[in-house]
Amino acid sequence: MASFVTATASETETINFGEILASYVGPGMVFTLSGDLGAGKTHFTKGIGRGLGVKQTVNSPTFTIIKEYEGTLPLHHMDVYRLEEDSAEELGLDEYFFGEGLVVIEWAERVQDQLPKEYLAIDIERINEVERRITLTPKGQRYTELCEELHQDERTSN
């Protein structure tokens, strides 16, 4: 499977899709999120948090760079948009990437050289004010299997 594509027709559906995806998450997984400002990256991550049983409000870590939440797995939500060039190494990203939680990185192209070899690339494209096209592109066998299972999930059929 090259990629998994779905469409959502509302903010609620985008959050719900993140929640469904969370049911396939395991320790040490890394998701990268790309999309224009306002595409729904943080709403999608809210859904992942909800699916992981996170009780805190999941919001954008734009100014703090990393927010950590406790759920059935730790959720490490990163927004590296404002990260200074060459300062990614100082964050100790490897500790997160190879830890026991799920890492979700917004604007991951800014730390491309630091990413593990395998991860799930998620692109959220704004179609209009409410509709989104979400494309999941697996990088590695673990994420290919995740996408195949997701493709067979009746909750994700459009």
N, C-alpha and C positions, 0 to 999 in steps of 0.2 A: 504494500500500500504506500503510495507516494505521499498522500496527505488526506486529511479528513476535513471536509468543508461542511459547515452548517450555517443556517441563517437564523437570526433572531429578529422579532418584530417589535420588541419593546425592551426597556431597561430591565424589567422583571424577567423576561426570557433570557437576557444576557446573564443575569445573576443566577438564574436557575440552571443554565448550561454549565456555569462554573461549579455549581454545587454537584451536578451530575459527574463532571470530570473528577471532582475530589474523591468520589467513591472508588476511583481506580488508582489513587495515589499511594505510593509506598515510600519508606524512608530513603533519603538520599536522592530524591528526584529534583530535577531543575527544569523550570518552565521559563522561557523568555517571552515577554510580551512586547509586541510592536503595534503601532497604530498612531494616527495623528492625535493631537491634543483633543480631548473630548470624545474619543472613539469608544470609550467604555472599558479601558484597561483596569481601572480601579473598581468599577462595578463588577467586572468579571472576577477580580480577586476577592471581592466581598462574598461572591457566591462560593468560591473555593473555601474561604474561611468558614462560611456557614456549613458547608459539606464536611468540614473537619471538626465541627462542633466548637468553633471559636466563639467565646461569649462576648469578648470586647468588640467595639465598633472597628471595623477594618476601614481605614481611610488612607489617603495618599501619603507616602513617606517623602514627598518632594523635598522638604527642607531638612529632614533628619536622615535621609538616605536609606536607612534600614529600620523597619519596625518589626518587632517579633511578637507573635501571638501563640498562646497555648491552646491546643485542641487535642484531638486524638493523635495528631502528630504536631510538632512545632511548625509554625508557618513563619517563614522569613520573607517579608515583603520588602523589596528593594526598588528604589527609583534612583537610577544613576544618571539622570539627565543633567543634574548640576555638578556632577563629579568632575573635579579638575583632572586634566589630562595627566596620566602617569600616577594618579593617586589611588587607583584601584588596588594596587598591591598592598597598600597600607591598611585596607579594610580587612584583610585576611579572608578573602572570598573562598579559598580552598576549604577552610574550616566549615563554612556553610555548605559548600557544594558536596562535601563528602561526609556530612553529618547525618543526624537521625531525622531531620525534618524535611519539609518541602521548601524549596527556594523558588520564589516568583520574582523575576527581574523585569521591571519596566525600563525601556530604552537600553536593552542589553547590547545593542550594537556598539555602545560606548566602551564596553568591557569585553568585546569579542575575543581578544587574545587571552583573557583570563578564564573563559568558559571551559567546562569539561568537554571532552570529545562527544559525549552523548547527552542530549537534552531534548526537550519538546519545544519547538519554536511555534508560538501562537501569534497570528496576525489578526488584528481586529480592524476591519474596514468599515467606515461609515458609509452607508448607502444613502441615507437621508437622516432626518432628525431622530428617528426611532429605530430604523432598521440597520442591522449590522450583518456583515459576512465574516464568519470566524473560521480561519484556516489553521489547522494544526498540522505541522510538518515534523515528523519524527526524525531525530538524529540518533540512530542506534537501535538495536534490536528490542530493548526494553520498551522504548517509546513506540516502536512499530507495533508491538503486541498490544500496547495500551490503545492505540488508535484503532486496531482491528476489533478489539473488544467493544470499544465505544461505538464503532460503526454498526455492530450487531445489537446494541442496546436499543430497545424499542422506545425508550424515552428520548432518543436523539433523532428519530426519523422525522423528517419534515414532509 
